[in-house]
Amino acid sequence: MEGEGTQHVHGDVLVRLDGDRAEVTVGQLVYFYRDGEPPHRAAGLRLACVTVRTPAG
């Protein structure tokens, strides 16, 4: 929605490497705000992803 935004703050990053594979988890705090106003809501979440090096590099 126009005039609304978010700010994402990351922390507690954990990377596990196993050969050509990496598993990553990260904690995230998200602030929701409207232009010219302080944040009116906050939410916490945990993100997880996996990345793999392919034969193409």
MDAnalysis code that builds the backbone (N, CA, C; Angstrom):
import MDAnalysis as mda
import numpy as np

u = mda.Universe.empty(171, n_residues=57, atom_resindex=np.repeat(np.arange(57), 3), trajectory=True)
u.add_TopologyAttr("name", ["N", "CA", "C"] * 57)
u.add_TopologyAttr("resid", np.arange(1, 58))
u.add_TopologyAttr("resname", ["MET", "GLU", "GLY", "GLU", "GLY", "THR", "GLN", "HIS", "VAL", "HIS", "GLY", "ASP", "VAL", "LEU", "VAL", "ARG", "LEU", "ASP", "GLY", "ASP", "ARG", "ALA", "GLU", "VAL", "THR", "VAL", "GLY", "GLN", "LEU", "VAL", "TYR", "PHE", "TYR", "ARG", "ASP", "GLY", "GLU", "PRO", "PRO", "HIS", "ARG", "ALA", "ALA", "GLY", "LEU", "ARG", "LEU", "ALA", "CYS", "VAL", "THR", "VAL", "ARG", "THR", "PRO", "ALA", "GLY"])
u.atoms.positions = np.array([
    [0.845, -1.160, 0.000],
    [0.000, 0.000, 0.000],
    [0.903, 1.239, 0.000],
    [0.565, 2.235, -0.761],
    [1.362, 3.448, -0.851],
    [1.411, 4.164, 0.494],
    [2.611, 4.648, 0.864],
    [2.773, 5.345, 2.126],
    [3.060, 4.440, 3.306],
    [3.097, 3.132, 3.071],
    [3.420, 2.181, 4.132],
    [4.707, 1.457, 3.767],
    [5.464, 1.079, 4.790],
    [6.714, 0.375, 4.528],
    [7.085, -0.551, 5.665],
    [8.195, -1.251, 5.481],
    [8.707, -2.146, 6.505],
    [10.216, -1.959, 6.620],
    [10.732, -2.286, 7.779],
    [12.162, -2.345, 7.997],
    [12.463, -3.715, 8.578],
    [13.383, -4.455, 7.953],
    [13.749, -5.799, 8.381],
    [15.129, -5.757, 9.035],
    [15.209, -6.243, 10.268],
    [16.472, -6.285, 11.003],
    [16.843, -7.754, 11.191],
    [18.031, -8.134, 10.689],
    [18.474, -9.531, 10.748],
    [19.497, -9.728, 11.858],
    [19.476, -10.900, 12.462],
    [20.452, -11.253, 13.487],
    [20.463, -12.742, 13.706],
    [21.384, -13.182, 14.537],
    [21.483, -14.604, 14.888],
    [21.597, -15.471, 13.637],
    [22.502, -15.091, 12.723],
    [22.695, -15.826, 11.471],
    [23.519, -17.081, 11.746],
    [23.040, -18.222, 11.270],
    [23.743, -19.487, 11.423],
    [23.907, -20.119, 10.042],
    [25.144, -20.438, 9.668],
    [25.439, -21.072, 8.381],
    [26.079, -22.421, 8.662],
    [25.509, -23.474, 8.099],
    [26.075, -24.826, 8.218],
    [26.547, -25.264, 6.834],
    [27.842, -25.535, 6.722],
    [28.413, -25.948, 5.447],
    [28.647, -27.451, 5.434],
    [28.341, -28.073, 4.299],
    [28.577, -29.500, 4.110],
    [28.939, -29.705, 2.644],
    [30.238, -29.626, 2.319],
    [30.670, -29.756, 0.931],
    [30.150, -28.604, 0.088],
    [29.384, -28.934, -0.942],
    [28.829, -27.925, -1.849],
    [27.428, -27.467, -1.441],
    [27.052, -27.749, -0.211],
    [25.710, -27.405, 0.278],
    [25.839, -26.508, 1.508],
    [24.984, -25.501, 1.601],
    [24.942, -24.626, 2.774],
    [23.500, -24.463, 3.229],
    [23.286, -24.633, 4.519],
    [21.986, -24.374, 5.127],
    [22.129, -23.125, 5.991],
    [21.205, -22.189, 5.827],
    [21.282, -20.911, 6.531],
    [19.970, -20.664, 7.267],
    [20.074, -20.241, 8.525],
    [18.906, -19.775, 9.264],
    [19.236, -18.393, 9.823],
    [18.219, -17.573, 9.961],
    [18.414, -16.201, 10.452],
    [17.143, -15.740, 11.155],
    [17.330, -15.017, 12.259],
    [16.211, -14.394, 12.948],
    [15.948, -13.024, 12.328],
    [14.699, -12.636, 12.278],
    [14.354, -11.361, 11.651],
    [13.275, -10.663, 12.478],
    [13.487, -9.371, 12.701],
    [12.478, -8.527, 13.336],
    [12.008, -7.533, 12.285],
    [10.701, -7.461, 12.088],
    [10.132, -6.595, 11.054],
    [9.284, -5.509, 11.712],
    [9.608, -4.249, 11.378],
    [8.822, -3.109, 11.845],
    [7.946, -2.615, 10.697],
    [6.682, -2.367, 10.983],
    [5.732, -1.849, 9.998],
    [5.442, -0.394, 10.344],
    [5.504, 0.472, 9.359],
    [5.283, 1.890, 9.634],
    [4.573, 2.567, 8.468],
    [4.039, 3.754, 8.774],
    [3.432, 4.611, 7.759],
    [4.286, 5.867, 7.655],
    [4.357, 6.452, 6.483],
    [5.194, 7.636, 6.267],
    [4.971, 8.680, 7.354],
    [6.087, 9.156, 7.953],
    [6.023, 10.227, 8.943],
    [5.574, 9.804, 10.330],
    [5.392, 8.488, 10.560],
    [4.930, 8.000, 11.859],
    [5.893, 6.948, 12.386],
    [5.925, 6.766, 13.715],
    [6.743, 5.681, 14.261],
    [6.109, 4.326, 13.913],
    [6.885, 3.239, 14.029],
    [6.316, 1.914, 13.733],
    [5.056, 1.647, 14.557],
    [4.044, 1.073, 13.921],
    [2.788, 0.771, 14.609],
    [2.621, -0.718, 14.896],
    [3.572, -1.522, 14.380],
    [3.486, -2.964, 14.612],
    [4.861, -3.565, 14.397],
    [5.152, -4.670, 15.067],
    [6.403, -5.394, 14.878],
    [6.098, -6.885, 14.878],
    [6.895, -7.648, 14.145],
    [6.722, -9.091, 14.091],
    [8.102, -9.746, 14.039],
    [8.237, -10.892, 14.657],
    [9.476, -11.659, 14.618],
    [9.264, -12.929, 13.822],
    [10.289, -13.331, 13.102],
    [10.202, -14.585, 12.351],
    [11.567, -15.212, 12.193],
    [11.606, -16.434, 11.780],
    [12.837, -17.190, 11.548],
    [12.822, -17.643, 10.101],
    [13.885, -17.333, 9.364],
    [14.004, -17.709, 7.959],
    [14.985, -18.863, 7.827],
    [14.759, -19.720, 6.843],
    [15.667, -20.843, 6.575],
    [15.763, -21.049, 5.071],
    [16.981, -21.313, 4.606],
    [17.156, -21.607, 3.182],
    [18.331, -22.562, 2.995],
    [18.356, -23.170, 1.831],
    [19.427, -24.091, 1.446],
    [19.923, -23.668, 0.080],
    [21.234, -23.673, -0.085],
    [21.809, -23.386, -1.393],
    [22.817, -24.478, -1.724],
    [22.899, -24.828, -3.005],
    [23.771, -25.912, -3.455],
    [24.554, -25.458, -4.673],
    [25.877, -25.718, -4.658],
    [26.691, -25.422, -5.834],
    [26.428, -26.509, -6.880],
    [26.087, -26.084, -8.073],
    [25.802, -27.024, -9.158],
    [27.074, -27.287, -9.960],
    [27.051, -28.273, -10.849],
    [28.213, -28.523, -11.702],
    [28.580, -27.300, -12.551],
    [27.618, -26.420, -12.809],
    [27.886, -25.210, -13.599],
    [28.589, -24.136, -12.748],
    [28.712, -24.371, -11.450],
    [29.404, -23.419, -10.580],
    [28.463, -22.586, -9.792],
])
